[in-house]
């Protein structure tokens, strides 16, 4: 029972880290696009 809780908690951590990484990379790409657009304008 304890092992299942630890396993589920580990899965939650993995999912959370992936979500954070995706959000950071998306924001970085989005800000880069804005910089490119303003540079082209």
N, C-alpha and C positions, 0 to 999 in steps of 0.2 A: 504493500500500500504506500509506504513512504517513498519507494523507488518511483512509483507512478507519479506521485506529486512532483518529485524532483525532475522527472523527465518532462512533464507538462510545463513546468516552470522554465526549463531549459528551452523548450520549443517557443515559449512566449518571448524569451530573451532574443532568440535567433530572429523571430519575426519582427520584433521591435527594432533590432539593429538594422535589418534589411530595409524597413520602412524609413528609418532615419537617414540611412545612406542614400536611398532613392530620393528623398525629399531634398537633401543637401545637393545632390548632383543636378536635380531638376531646377532648383533655385539658381545654382551656379550657371547652368546652361541658359536659363531665362534671363539672368542679368547680363550674360555675355551677348545674347541676342539684342537686348535693349542697347547695349553699348555699340554694337555693330550698326543697328538701325540709326542711332543718333549720329554715328560717324559718317554713314552713307548720306544722311540728310544734310 
